[in-house]
């Protein structure tokens, strides 16, 4: 818990540094504009698809309720796609740039042992994004249950954060063995950091900054854990 709090504090400090806000803002805005255009162009088709997802019931007034539920589910689907797209842009493009800045300034002692980092990161992010999108879309009808609508998106976002950023924050510096060991030993911390970022993603306005802020948290959390691991093993940092 303390390690995550320290990483969050360091991520908040990063937001005060020049050049960071560009990377904070462009991924969510690109994703938002893209899916808003898709939603505007294909709203009618999306509503037809949602009508097939919802059951047909002979209740009086069900047509109105079904229309409302279909619109809600379509907006939820677009929100999930926007979040996944923004996170993919952060993981593949923004995070490596931020990682270089932070590692050079705060972790210059860590030797980089990563190999084929871009392609490994892209493959990991695409897999995680695909699982998140498919899982979120398949579980859309469950969002009509009030309590589930609050918890399920949070759980999916938490999983996506830790799966994507937990890998990307370490891939540049860690060997394959170190990466596997840290992902196993830091699993609880990664899920806690992922959950913190997921909570931010549900706060209006703040949600725009959530993907990059979460990436900053994972960069500090991951590199600090790698530094401790190498110090414990007595190897050259």
FENKADA-V323164 format. One record per backbone hydrogen bond with DSSP energy under -1.0 kcal/mol. CO is the residue of the C=O (numbers start at 1). NH is the residue of the N-H. E is the energy in kcal/mol with one decimal. If there is no record, write none. Layout:
[[CO:NH:E] [CO:NH:E]]
This chain:
[[1:5:-2.1] [2:6:-2.5] [3:7:-2.1] [4:8:-2.5] [5:9:-2.4] [6:10:-2.3] [7:11:-2.3] [8:12:-2.2] [9:13:-1.7] [10:14:-1.7] [11:15:-1.1] [13:16:-1.5] [14:17:-1.9] [17:20:-1.2] [20:24:-1.4] [21:25:-2.1] [22:26:-2.1] [25:29:-1.7] [26:30:-2.5] [27:31:-2.3] [28:32:-2.8] [29:33:-2.6] [30:34:-2.2] [31:35:-2.3] [32:36:-2.2] [33:37:-2.0] [34:38:-2.1] [35:39:-2.6] [36:40:-2.4] [37:41:-2.2] [38:42:-2.2] [42:46:-2.5] [43:47:-2.5] [44:48:-1.9] [45:49:-2.0] [46:50:-2.4] [47:51:-1.9] [48:52:-1.0] [49:53:-1.2] [50:54:-2.1] [59:62:-1.6] [61:65:-1.8] [62:66:-3.3] [63:67:-2.1] [64:68:-2.2] [65:69:-2.8] [66:70:-2.5] [67:71:-2.1] [68:72:-2.2] [69:73:-2.6] [70:74:-2.2] [71:75:-2.3] [72:76:-2.3] [73:77:-2.3] [74:78:-2.4] [75:79:-2.3] [76:80:-2.3] [77:81:-2.3] [78:82:-2.4] [79:83:-2.5] [80:84:-2.5] [81:85:-2.4] [82:86:-2.6] [83:87:-2.4] [84:88:-2.2] [85:89:-2.3] [86:90:-2.2] [87:91:-2.8] [88:92:-2.5] [89:93:-2.2] [89:94:-1.6] [90:95:-4.1] [94:98:-2.5] [95:99:-3.1] [96:100:-1.9] [97:101:-1.6] [98:102:-2.6] [99:103:-3.0] [100:104:-1.9] [101:105:-1.5] [102:106:-3.5] [103:107:-1.2] [107:110:-1.5] [116:120:-2.2] [117:121:-2.9] [118:122:-2.7] [119:123:-2.5] [120:124:-2.5] [121:125:-2.9] [122:126:-2.6] [123:127:-2.2] [124:128:-2.6] [125:129:-2.9] [126:130:-2.5] [127:131:-2.4] [128:132:-2.5] [129:133:-2.8] [130:134:-2.7] [131:135:-2.7] [132:136:-2.6] [133:137:-2.7] [134:138:-2.6] [135:139:-1.6] [137:140:-1.2] [140:143:-2.1] [141:144:-1.4] [142:145:-1.8] [145:149:-2.4] [147:151:-1.6] [148:152:-2.6] [151:155:-2.2] [152:156:-2.4] [153:157:-2.5] [154:158:-2.2] [155:159:-2.3] [156:160:-2.4] [157:161:-2.5] [158:162:-2.3] [159:163:-2.4] [160:164:-2.4] [161:165:-2.2] [164:168:-2.4] [165:169:-2.3] [167:170:-1.2] [167:171:-1.8] [170:174:-3.0] [172:114:-2.1] [175:179:-2.7] [176:180:-2.1] [177:181:-2.4] [178:182:-2.9] [179:183:-2.3] [180:184:-1.5] [181:185:-3.0] [182:186:-2.8] [186:190:-3.1] [187:191:-2.4] [188:192:-2.2] [189:193:-2.6] [190:194:-2.7] [191:195:-2.5] [192:196:-2.0] [193:197:-2.1] [194:198:-2.1] [195:199:-2.2] [196:200:-1.6] [197:201:-1.4] [199:202:-1.4] [200:203:-1.7] [203:207:-2.4] [204:206:-2.7] [205:208:-1.6] [206:209:-1.6] [209:213:-2.4] [210:214:-2.7] [211:215:-2.0] [212:216:-2.4] [213:217:-2.1] [214:218:-2.3] [215:219:-2.2] [216:220:-2.0] [217:221:-2.6] [218:222:-3.1] [219:223:-2.4] [220:224:-1.9] [221:225:-1.7] [222:226:-2.3] [223:227:-2.2] [224:228:-2.1] [225:229:-2.3] [226:230:-2.2] [227:231:-2.1] [228:232:-2.5] [229:233:-1.9] [230:235:-1.9] [237:111:-3.9]]
